Amino acid sequence: MTLQTLIALVVFLFPLAYSPGPGNGFFAALGATGGLRAAAPALAGYHVATFVVTALIGAGVGLALLTDPRVAAILKVVGAAYVLWLGVVFLREALRSDAAGDGPRREMRARFADGAAILVLNPKAYFIIGLMFTQFLAPGADGLAAVLWITLVFTLNNLVAFVAWTLAGVAIARLFAGAGAGRAVNGVFAACLFGVAGWMLLG
């Protein structure tokens, strides 16, 4: 990959990674309710899944299946339901923490599998990955090496963006920290997860 191609790829990916979307909305909510440390397993799961799925699509594996509208519809519904369930779990735990008098905010954690599922169950991610390879995988390129370079840049760009969104969630939670504020903060970010679910379903 030439330097010129690398710069063009990063410019192409920048608005996709940093603008609001299901993935960064999820991690902003997770950062607000648990912090960066609590978000780390889900961040790892999301980006391991990103690397694997991106490399497979770049190599042409399962591309026909992923572009099937019936498969996309199933992934959309299952993915939205999964994020909605996470939002309910977070809200229930937040309210339970407040009721028990454990402080303004209870640390929420998401698993490696939760992060991976956010990527795998989001059909929009497959569309973006396919578009990226259409634009940047030149005919006659060095096959697997080119696919892996593009995959690595895509994954690292997403990782930086999602860590930034997670830290933004942490900052917002700290801004509104204080006695009596914990329930409201947790409720707002649980609502963000509900919004992410709606985004995935209706977008």
C-alpha positions in Angstrom: 0.0 0.0 0.0 1.4 3.4 -1.0 1.4 6.4 1.3 -1.0 8.1 -1.1 -3.4 5.2 -0.9 -3.1 5.0 2.9 -4.0 8.7 3.3 -6.9 8.4 0.9 -8.2 5.3 2.9 -8.0 7.1 6.2 -9.8 10.2 4.8 -12.5 7.9 3.4 -12.9 6.1 6.8 -12.7 9.1 9.1 -16.3 10.3 8.8 -17.6 6.7 8.9 -15.8 5.9 12.1 -16.2 9.2 14.0 -19.8 10.2 13.1 -22.6 8.9 15.3 -23.6 5.3 14.6 -24.5 2.0 16.3 -21.0 1.0 17.3 -19.8 4.3 18.7 -23.2 5.0 20.3 -22.9 1.7 22.1 -19.4 2.4 23.4 -20.2 6.0 24.5 -23.0 4.5 26.6 -20.7 1.8 27.9 -18.1 4.4 28.8 -20.6 6.5 30.7 -22.0 3.6 32.7 -18.7 1.7 33.3 -15.7 3.6 32.1 -12.9 2.6 29.7 -11.7 -0.3 31.8 -15.2 -1.8 31.8 -15.5 -1.2 28.1 -12.2 -2.9 27.3 -13.5 -6.5 26.8 -16.2 -5.3 24.5 -13.8 -3.1 22.6 -11.5 -6.1 22.1 -14.4 -8.3 21.0 -15.7 -5.7 18.5 -12.3 -5.1 16.9 -11.2 -8.8 16.7 -14.5 -9.4 15.0 -13.9 -6.4 12.8 -10.5 -7.7 11.7 -11.8 -11.3 11.0 -15.0 -10.2 9.2 -13.2 -7.6 7.1 -10.4 -9.9 6.0 -13.0 -12.6 5.0 -15.0 -10.1 3.0 -11.9 -8.8 1.4 -11.0 -12.3 0.4 -14.5 -12.8 -1.0 -15.6 -15.4 1.6 -19.3 -15.3 2.1 -19.8 -12.1 0.1 -22.8 -13.5 -1.9 -24.5 -14.6 1.4 -23.9 -11.2 3.1 -25.4 -9.3 0.2 -28.6 -11.4 0.3 -31.4 -9.0 1.4 -33.0 -11.8 3.4 -29.8 -12.4 5.4 -29.4 -8.6 5.9 -33.0 -8.4 7.2 -32.4 -11.2 9.7 -29.2 -9.7 10.9 -30.8 -6.3 11.3 -33.7 -7.7 13.5 -31.5 -9.9 15.6 -28.8 -7.2 16.1 -31.4 -4.6 17.1 -33.0 -7.1 19.5 -29.6 -7.9 21.0 -28.7 -4.2 21.6 -32.2 -3.6 23.0 -31.7 -6.4 25.5 -28.3 -4.9 26.5 -30.0 -1.6 27.2 -32.6 -3.3 29.4 -29.9 -5.1 31.3 -27.9 -1.9 31.8 -31.0 0.1 32.9 -32.2 -2.6 35.3 -28.7 -2.9 36.9 -28.4 0.9 37.2 -31.8 1.2 38.9 -30.9 -1.7 41.2 -27.7 0.0 42.2 -29.4 3.2 43.0 -32.1 1.4 45.0 -29.4 -0.4 47.0 -27.7 2.9 47.8 -24.4 1.8 46.2 -23.5 5.3 45.0 -24.4 7.5 42.1 -23.2 5.1 39.4 -22.6 1.4 39.3 -19.8 0.2 37.0 -21.3 -1.6 34.0 -19.3 -4.2 32.1 -19.9 -5.7 28.7 -18.3 -9.0 27.6 -16.0 -9.7 24.7 -18.9 -11.5 23.0 -21.1 -8.5 23.4 -18.7 -6.3 21.4 -18.2 -9.0 18.8 -22.0 -9.3 18.4 -22.4 -5.6 17.8 -20.2 -5.9 14.7 -21.4 -9.3 13.4 -25.1 -8.5 13.7 -24.8 -5.1 12.0 -25.4 -5.6 8.2 -24.5 -1.9 7.6 -20.9 -2.8 8.6 -20.8 -5.4 5.8 -21.9 -2.7 3.3 -19.2 -0.3 4.4 -16.5 -3.0 4.3 -17.6 -4.1 0.8 -17.6 -0.4 -0.4 -14.2 0.1 1.1 -12.7 -2.8 -0.8 -14.4 -1.7 -4.0 -12.7 1.6 -3.7 -9.3 0.6 -2.4 -8.5 -3.0 -3.5 -7.1 -2.4 -7.0 -7.4 -5.1 -9.6 -4.1 -7.0 -9.7 -3.1 -5.9 -6.2 -1.0 -8.2 -4.1 -4.0 -10.4 -3.2 -3.9 -11.4 0.5 -1.3 -8.8 1.5 -3.4 -5.9 0.1 -6.5 -7.3 1.9 -4.7 -7.6 5.2 -3.2 -4.0 4.9 -6.7 -2.5 4.3 -8.2 -4.7 7.0 -5.5 -3.5 9.5 -6.0 0.2 8.7 -9.8 -0.2 8.9 -9.6 -2.0 12.3 -7.1 0.4 13.9 -9.0 3.5 12.6 -12.2 2.1 14.2 -10.4 1.3 17.4 -9.1 4.8 17.8 -12.5 6.3 17.0 -14.4 4.0 19.4 -11.9 4.6 22.3 -12.5 8.3 21.7 -16.3 7.8 21.9 -15.9 5.7 25.0 -13.8 8.4 26.7 -16.4 11.0 25.6 -19.0 8.9 27.5 -16.8 8.8 30.5 -16.4 12.6 30.4 -20.1 13.3 30.1 -20.8 11.0 33.0 -18.2 12.8 35.1 -19.6 16.2 34.1 -23.0 15.2 35.5 -21.7 13.2 38.5 -23.0 14.0 41.9 -25.6 13.1 44.4 -28.9 12.1 42.8 -27.4 12.4 39.3 -26.5 8.7 38.9 -30.0 7.5 38.1 -30.5 10.1 35.4 -27.1 9.5 33.8 -27.6 5.8 33.7 -31.1 6.2 32.4 -30.0 8.5 29.6 -27.3 6.2 28.4 -29.6 3.1 28.6 -31.9 5.2 26.4 -28.9 5.7 24.0 -28.7 1.9 23.7 -32.4 1.8 22.9 -31.7 4.4 20.3 -28.9 2.3 18.8 -31.3 -0.6 18.6 -33.8 1.5 16.7 -31.0 2.9 14.5 -30.0 -0.7 13.5 -33.6 -1.8 12.9 -34.9 1.2 11.0 -31.8 2.6 9.3 
